[in-house]
């Protein structure tokens, strides 16, 4: 099975603020906000939604193909992905732009402020999915936040070619019109987002959860430290979080969760195991500064799953 991952590729500049944002923002002055935070560390890491998901899928022994755009500064990132088993052949490199970049400040309460520059992401990729289909009979797609034209295009192609896919519009929800959202959702196998994003989707489209679940197998709501909720037409399953070691930075947990969910879904695990596998996958990046700094073997992952959830899983 080849997994097509469309989204963003980015360089993450992650900074840590040793205080709390709330102590420096006056609610009654929010309309004239002007703040500066002195950070105590700065790290540059490889990131972006597509890059992070593909990296985690490789750790889970799945084959990911990235569909995304990058810029003239991409060679080092490309080499990193190739060294970690990710198929980068279909990444479109634009020499007139830089790769997208995210500047992320995290406070001691794990709240984040992010400035994102799209760079080469402004270019759509529009990869010929039908040509891939002729070579690879088994395909699965995931559409995550990235170029909005690509998000629309790939939803249409996956529906036309009967390729199952996950839809996760995330940060792009405000700029995607309601009809496009409804179109992409109605053909998706899974709709996933955090609790705020799911509520925003419902408000923007006018849909109810039961409307979504008429066509979508699972509606997944992630809730941070409160775990996640996986709903289907006939059930709602609460998924607990896995226990992290030292929690250093929350960036990348959501992308890792999605990779774990794909692993469980394609492995035809029971829904409880799909959710718990995803929850454990999400723990690894938050124990490091950077979204692709963690590694584990299959045996180590399975042992940690047993320690967290008191039963076994085989992800070979």
C-alpha positions, 0 to 999 in steps of 0.5 A, a space after each residue: 500500500 502506498 500512502 499519498 501525503 499532500 500538505 506542507 513542507 516547512 522549516 520550523 524555527 521553534 522558540 521557547 518562552 520561559 513564562 506564560 503568554 497570559 501574564 503579558 497580554 492585557 485582555 482589555 488592550 487586545 485591540 492594540 496588542 503589541 508584545 515582545 517575548 524574549 525566548 531562551 532557545 531557538 532551534 531550526 528543524 524539518 517540519 510541515 504537515 506532509 513531512 511530519 506525517 510521512 516521517 512518522 509513517 516510515 517509522 511505522 513501516 508504511 510507504 509514504 509518497 509526499 505531494 507538496 512544493 518546496 523551494 531552493 533551500 530544500 536539498 538538505 531536507 530532501 536528503 533527510 527524507 530520503 535517508 528515512 525511507 520517504 519517497 520524494 520523487 513527486 515533490 515540486 521544487 521551485 528555485 524562485 522561492 524558499 521552502 515554507 517556514 514556521 516561526 513558533 513560540 511556545 510558552 511554559 503552559 504549551 500555548 503557541 504563537 506561530 507566524 507562517 510564511 508559505 513560500 513555495 507552498 503557494 504553488 500547487 502540485 496537481 500530481 497526476 494521480 491516475 498515472 500513479 494509480 496505473 503503477 500502484 493498485 493499492 493507494 490511500 490518501 491523506 489531505 492535510 493543511 497545505 496549498 488550498 488548490 491542491 486540497 481541492 484537486 486531490 479530494 476530487 481526484 480521490 473521489 473520481 478514482 475511488 481512492 480512500 482518503 483522510 481529510 484534515 483541513 486544519 489551519 486552512 479552514 478559514 480560507 476554504 469556502 463552505 461548499 469546498 469543505 462539504 465536497 471534500 468531507 462527503 467523499 472522505 473515509 475519515 474527517 479529523 481535527 481538534 475540537 476547535 477545528 471540528 466546531 469551526 467546520 460544523 459552523 461554517 458548513 451548517 452540517 451536523 455530526 450525523 450529516 457527516 457520518 452518513 458518508 464518512 466512516 469516522 469523525 475524529 476529534 483530538 482533544 490534547 491532554 484529554 485524549 481523542 474521540 472517534 465517532 462512527 454512525 453507530 458508536 463513539 469511542 473515547 481514546 485516552 492519551 499515552 504517557 509521555 516521558 519528559 514533555 519538551 515541545 507539543 509541536 508535531 503531536 497532531 501530525 504523528 497522531 494522524 500517521 498512527 491513525 493511518 497505520 491502524 486503519 490500514 491494518 484493520 485494527 478495532 477502533 479502540 486499537 486504532 485510537 490508542 496506536 495513534 495516541 502513542 504515536 503522538 507522544 514521541 515528538 513531544 519528548 523532543 525539540 523538533 517534529 522529526 527528531 524521535 526514532 523507535 523500533 517496532 519492538 520498542 513501540 509495541 512494548 511501550 503500547 503494552 506499558 500504556 494500555 495493558 494489552 499487546 499490539 503487533 504493528 509489523 
